Amino acid sequence: MLKELLHVGIGSVMVVKEKIEEELKVLQEKGKINTADAKSFLESVSKKGAEEDERLKAKIKDMLKEAIEELGVATKKDIEDLRSKLS
C-alpha cells in the first residue's frame, strides 16, 4: 500500500511538472517570459520538488520505524542478533 501511495505521489508530481512546462511554453510564445527565466524557474521548481521528495521519504521512514517499535515487530537486526546469540 505504501508503495502504491508513493507511485500516486510521483505520478501527481509528473502531471504538475508537465502542466508547469506547458504554461511556461505558452508564456514564452506570448513573449511574457524569456527562455532563461523559464529555464531558471523550472530548475528552481525541480530542486524544491527533489528536496520535498527527500523530506517526505525521511518522514515516511520515521513513521514506519515508530509503527514497528509500537507494534513490537522484530526487525532484521533483532533477528540477526538473536541468531548470533544462538550460534
C-alpha positions in Angstrom: 0.0 0.0 0.0 2.8 2.4 0.8 4.5 1.7 -2.5 1.2 2.4 -4.3 0.9 5.7 -2.4 4.4 6.7 -3.4 3.6 5.9 -7.0 0.5 8.0 -6.9 2.5 10.9 -5.4 5.2 10.6 -8.1 2.6 10.5 -10.8 1.0 13.6 -9.4 4.3 15.4 -9.4 4.9 14.4 -13.0 1.5 15.8 -14.0 2.1 19.1 -12.2 5.6 19.3 -13.8 4.1 18.8 -17.3 1.4 21.4 -16.7 4.0 24.0 -15.5 6.1 23.3 -18.6 3.1 23.8 -20.8 2.2 27.1 -19.2 5.7 28.4 -19.4 5.8 27.5 -23.1 2.6 29.5 -23.6 4.1 32.4 -21.7 7.2 32.2 -23.8 5.2 32.2 -27.0 3.3 35.3 -25.9 6.6 37.0 -25.0 5.6 37.4 -21.3 8.7 35.4 -20.1 12.0 34.8 -21.7 13.7 31.4 -22.1 16.3 32.0 -19.5 13.7 32.9 -16.9 11.6 29.9 -17.8 14.5 27.6 -17.5 15.6 29.1 -14.2 12.0 28.7 -12.9 11.9 25.1 -13.9 15.2 24.4 -12.3 14.0 26.0 -9.1 10.8 24.0 -9.1 12.7 20.8 -9.8 15.1 21.5 -6.9 12.3 22.2 -4.5 10.5 19.1 -5.6 13.6 16.9 -5.0 14.0 18.5 -1.6 10.4 17.8 -0.7 10.7 14.3 -2.0 13.7 13.6 0.3 11.8 15.2 3.2 8.8 13.1 2.6 10.8 9.9 2.3 12.5 10.6 5.6 9.2 11.4 7.3 7.7 8.1 6.0 10.8 6.2 7.1 10.5 7.7 10.6 6.8 6.9 10.8 7.4 3.3 9.8 10.2 2.9 12.4 7.8 4.3 15.0 5.0 2.0 14.0 7.3 -1.1 14.1 8.5 -0.1 17.5 4.9 0.4 18.8 3.8 -2.9 17.4 6.8 -4.8 18.8 7.7 -6.3 15.4 11.1 -7.9 15.3 13.5 -6.1 12.9 16.1 -7.7 10.7 18.8 -6.6 13.2 16.8 -8.1 16.1 16.7 -11.5 14.3 20.4 -11.3 13.3 21.3 -10.6 17.0 19.2 -13.5 18.2 20.8 -15.8 15.6 24.3 -14.8 16.7 23.4 -15.5 20.4 22.1 -18.9 19.5 25.2 -19.9 17.5 
